């Protein structure tokens, strides 16, 4: 392995930190690495061609009062594969908030679990305002550039998908909705090159939906009126429609009036699913059983119906059972077993206006992905993560066969945690399951991280290659795969490493 330290960031976190989401498998990194020609156990397939990008929460400064695991500064990791070789980079996302806090040497904004009024600064980002846009939640690639985003809306930061250099913010031809920002979970349709997005906030109409063309310009932006402030996290799309949601879990209005932002579940209200033509203005709303859906997997059209798959939560607001320490109890609603997240299918009939729904499995999984070439189309396979009891940590992978119900599983060893998987289609493949599953591990037993590559059709067989990273990486939230063909300069060089130097 050819490795260099290329940057270090000064952390002001306490040395005796006891926050479980800033220590152990969530220990933030402060070092930025360049590593080429990585050491491999097994063999990197020659037809694995592209980059796995993963965003993580890496707090540099302590919270004002209470750190929430989603407050941390964004750090993106890239591991790229070409011609059977791999390279790795990691870089902080140089957001405005990150740079201002670096200058101040301390936190300047209140986090998700804190009151906005305690923010030292009057300005800020986020659906509720006066929050730092950490850009640490999600990452996708659109128009050849990686875009990072923040959980509760903010700017989209543009990163070079190979070097991870922060290039600035998405501007969309001067029409970026800076006032509301953009939520995590923008969606890219690989057939049209369009990016679909939504945002939400505390002012009417409470939500907007928009489309950005393959030319990186805003082409559509409409109001989505809701009954009040809501907390949607993800959206879905088909060939002709976008699907938005109004789940009955939202900030308690009485607390909001007193400057506190705490989400409560309302089982007496339905889940509302909104279908809008991708370039349309009118939403058709459907009512479904009350739940909260953090993530959808995919949607497609089937005659008069939209088929929508996602993770139904049986218990969106888990009770405090008194088990575990202060922080484990506080963040119990991030543990998959506490939320009871199960793959679920909604069928929305555009003619009758009726919604039928069914549970697809009894297994608890979340963070589901698919072969993105099948995004918006009828598909068969979803690849998802399993969770550690009581914690926001992933301990294995499952391939759900949605046609047969079969599940192909791989469990990581105790003390080893995974990241959100990504499906990497084999170069030149057309079959949905013909490719690889890529994930990063955080190994607390050996204090290291690896990138694992699985044959997507044979996950239970275990990884076909394990690639050592220079340092143990923190747990985090979302990841993505981008094919080499979608990255400018990828083919212009003799190797990805050379592409980095062009
Ligand atoms: Fe998410």
Boltz pocket constraint, residues with backbone or C-beta under 6 A from the ligand:
constraints:
  - pocket:
      binder: B
      contacts: [[A, 137], [A, 184], [A, 185], [A, 233], [A, 294], [A, 295], [A, 477], [A, 478]]
      max_distance: 6.0
